[in-house]
Amino acid sequence: DIQLTQSPSPLSASVGDRVTITCRASQNVNTWLAWYQQRPGEAPKLLIYRASTLQGGVPSRFSGSGSGTEFTLTISSLQPDDFATYYCQHYNSDSCTFGQGTKLEIK
Amino acid sequence: QVQLQESGPGLVRPSETLSLTCNVSGGSIISYYYNWIRQYPGGELEWIGYLYYNGATSYNPSLKSRVTISIDPSKKQFSLRLSSVTAADTAIYYCARARVASRTVPEYWGHGTLVTVSS
């Protein structure tokens, strides 16, 4: 089974900061990786798929990169709504697994 | 606007069967994959399985022996049954819809329903 490890956790930052969250896979997953945002009390929200493709309606300050075993989610300028927990997900046609999550906190 | 809504008992006794239903509104039920995903109290997300609108399924190997996902297109509903539950099955259960191109990457999620397994 492929394991996903996210870092750091938690992450403290301020409004306006540029932040990067890393997701490392235990095996090569090509670019079959997605990122989700989850605010307290809400369901996860899809941000990025295929490692770098922005889901429709997601602000352009979010970006994803990487391939193989190392991936990053970058928020270019933090907004108050961005303080949430972020999950990476490896997927294929028949299953998926999630990282443990990175909580982005206000410094 | 596509909406999904879970419904079912919030409390299930150990060894019994957990049954949840997801109502889909605001769009066609065909040509999509319907997933069930759960979230444990500590925040960990676990994919349970999916069903294609034609009835084809795929399940998490760790749960496969206990899980059944089914669909009733006429009611625009799909369902989850998880048998022989224990306290370890206590979680928030989400239903979610994904496109054909990315079957396990849901774009639309329900709000989630908390299921507690306890006597």
Chai-1 contact restraints between the chains, C-beta under 6 A:
chainA,res_idxA,chainB,res_idxB,connection_type,confidence,min_distance_angstrom,max_distance_angstrom,comment,restraint_id
A,A34,B,V105,contact,1.0,0.0,6.0,A-B,restraint_1
A,A43,B,Y94,contact,1.0,0.0,6.0,A-B,restraint_2
A,A43,B,W109,contact,1.0,0.0,6.0,A-B,restraint_3
A,A43,B,G112,contact,1.0,0.0,6.0,A-B,restraint_4
A,L46,B,E107,contact,1.0,0.0,6.0,A-B,restraint_5
A,Y49,B,S102,contact,1.0,0.0,6.0,A-B,restraint_6
A,Y49,B,V105,contact,1.0,0.0,6.0,A-B,restraint_7
A,Y91,B,T104,contact,1.0,0.0,6.0,A-B,restraint_8
A,Y91,B,V105,contact,1.0,0.0,6.0,A-B,restraint_9
A,S93,B,R103,contact,1.0,0.0,6.0,A-B,restraint_10
A,D94,B,S58,contact,1.0,0.0,6.0,A-B,restraint_11
A,C96,B,W47,contact,1.0,0.0,6.0,A-B,restraint_12
A,C96,B,T104,contact,1.0,0.0,6.0,A-B,restraint_13
A,F98,B,L45,contact,1.0,0.0,6.0,A-B,restraint_14
A,G101,B,G43,contact,1.0,0.0,6.0,A-B,restraint_15
